[in-house]
Amino acid sequence: MKKIMSAILAAAALISCTDNDPKILILYYSQTGATEAVAKEIHNQTGADMLRFDVAQVYDGDFDATIQRCLQEQARGFVPTLNPIDADLSEYDVIFLGYPIWFGTYAPPVKALISSVDLSGKKIVPFCTFGSGGLEASVKVLAANLENCTVAPGFGIRKARVQYAAEELDRFLIESGYKEGTLEPLEPYSESREMTEEEVAIYHEAVDSYPIPIGEPVSVASRPVTGGTDYAFAARSADPEGNVRENMVYVITREGRSPEFTRVNR
Ligand SMILES: Cc1cc2nc3c(=O)[nH]c(=O)nc-3n(C[C@H](O)[C@H](O)[C@H](O)COP(=O)(O)O)c2cc1C
């Protein structure tokens, strides 16, 4: 009798779990492993199913070869062909969609995915890795191209900082309701103000080793966090046509670590 009761309770728990909890799939493309590392960490922290997708014409060259190939493909409007997806997507309510940023937005394999599978009605939670940034722009393009989906603001991390994905995902997943846990609330950033010499030095220590110029800082906002400070610098740079633009460049300091450039908002 006891055995039957526990079997009934287990079945009831299973039913209530499938009834209430959205079914999540982590679906990602990764060329060099950074996005894959983030996908695996989301899987570790949520237990959600995970699947890598790819295209028939694999991008297996080095960085320069991939850049050249993409430029040629963009010039002729080529969209690669998606390899068949080994999952029944209709079973899932939420798709964590992972990709590297290429040319300021999601890599072409994501184009292949969204042009050949039906994601309508699903909640899409983008996550990406990048050299310097591109989360916001890629999410905007995704939302425009997936009108029948709800596209969440998403998660992004620089490839150079992927070792911190676990701690940053912990906050992201709790805040967005995909994981249980408590968080220390974050203070809002201060008003934007003039920088001190020390802050200018922190900016340069964080960004100057990045191979592409990130811009010159003109003002800063900051907030204290446990073990350090978060900075949001407004930085000016000129595009190849000479137009001046301003981007937010995020830098953090943490006890025992050098200042880190976490992303540029674009
Ligand atoms: C063709 C190509 C274009 C890229 N364009 C950008 C870019 O516009 N902005 C950026 O921050 N990083 C850019 N990157 C860097 C990748 O986003 C970064 O290395 C990413 O973490 C790679 O992810 P993966 O290891 O999952 O393939 C580019 C990389 C490649 C190969």
The ligand as an ORCA input file, in Angstrom:
! r2SCAN-3c Opt
* xyz 0 1
  C      33.195     36.327    -38.367
  C      33.283     36.870    -36.982
  C      32.747     38.130    -36.694
  C      32.784     38.626    -35.386
  N      32.203     39.848    -35.140
  C      32.179     40.318    -33.869
  C      31.538     41.566    -33.584
  O      30.977     42.243    -34.439
  N      31.550     42.016    -32.292
  C      32.150     41.312    -31.285
  O      32.126     41.763    -30.163
  N      32.745     40.105    -31.532
  C      32.780     39.598    -32.785
  N      33.360     38.384    -33.047
  C      33.930     37.603    -31.925
  C      32.983     36.482    -31.457
  O      31.702     37.001    -31.162
  C      33.524     35.800    -30.191
  O      34.787     35.296    -30.429
  C      32.562     34.710    -29.703
  O      32.707     34.572    -28.303
  C      32.809     33.360    -30.348
  O      31.863     32.444    -29.850
  P      32.014     30.886    -30.062
  O      33.313     30.472    -29.394
  O      30.833     30.287    -29.401
  O      32.061     30.614    -31.523
  C      33.375     37.868    -34.342
  C      33.932     36.614    -34.643
  C      33.888     36.107    -35.949
  C      34.469     34.750    -36.241
*
